Amino acid sequence: MLVAKGKTHVEHRLKDLTAAELQALVIGPTGKLRAPTLLVGDAVVVGFSAPMYEAVLA
């Protein structure tokens, strides 16, 4: 799972996250799913960071 944080991104292993940690990563301040959220192969990509998309889509 790759999560955008500003202009960078952080990689997480889904199986290592608790439900609360996962929710904190994918739910935005409005209480809705952060956008964009994509499933690319076996990677979940949350938020937008150009370098993150370049790494995932290359």
C-alpha positions as a printed Julia matrix, in Angstrom:
58×3 Matrix{Float64}:
   0.0    0.0     0.0
   1.38   3.37   -1.03
  -0.01   6.47    0.64
   0.76  10.01   -0.55
   1.95  12.4     2.14
   2.4   15.84    0.62
   4.95  15.6    -2.19
   6.28  12.26   -0.95
   4.75   8.89   -0.21
   4.98   6.18    2.43
   4.81   2.45    1.79
   2.92   0.17    4.19
   2.34  -3.58    4.27
  -1.41  -4.17    4.53
  -1.04  -7.3     6.65
   0.96  -5.33    9.24
  -1.74  -2.66    9.73
  -4.54  -2.8    12.26
  -8.02  -1.84   11.11
  -7.71   1.52   12.88
  -4.34   2.25   11.23
  -5.72   1.35    7.8
  -8.75   3.55    8.35
  -6.54   6.49    9.39
  -4.57   6.14    6.14
  -7.47   5.9     3.69
 -10.17   8.08    5.24
  -9.78  11.82    4.73
 -10.75  14.68    7.03
 -14.27  14.76    5.58
 -14.86  11.16    6.62
 -14.81   9.88    3.04
 -12.31   7.76    1.14
  -9.27   9.78    0.11
  -9.1   10.35   -3.63
  -7.74   9.06   -5.8
  -7.61   5.52   -4.47
  -6.49   2.92   -7.0
  -5.75  -0.77   -7.12
  -2.77  -1.26   -9.46
  -1.88  -4.93   -9.7
  -1.5   -5.97   -6.08
  -0.72  -2.42   -4.85
  -3.26  -0.1    -3.27
  -2.43   3.53   -4.08
  -4.01   6.28   -1.96
  -3.78  10.0    -2.62
  -1.74  11.79   -5.27
   2.0   12.19   -5.53
   3.56  12.39   -9.0
   6.71  10.45   -8.0
   4.54   7.75   -6.42
   2.52   7.32   -9.62
   5.71   7.25  -11.7
   7.05   4.43   -9.49
   3.81   2.43   -9.55
   2.99   2.81  -13.23
   6.53   2.35  -14.58
